[in-house]
Amino acid sequence: MINSQKEKTAAAIAGVIAYIRQNEDAMAHCAVPEDKPEQKSFELNLWGTGGRQDMMNMRLMMQLKAFK
């Protein structure tokens, strides 16, 4: 049984350090290796995005009866 305050503090610190190491090990295990770059799942097309945004704005204005 732990008697002194110093022993309690040391036990608490040891527990926190063990918890942090366990999380670091788990994160290192799940990390992507640096020699293998990540592949992009899509390529951003600003012209296409802008065109779709314009079409949505036009439809919204028609729905709000902005045109007569």
Secondary structure, DSSP 8 states (H G I E B T S, - for coil): ---SHHHHHHHHHHHHHHHHHHHHHHHHHHS--TTS----S----HHHHHHHHHHHHHHHHHHTT---
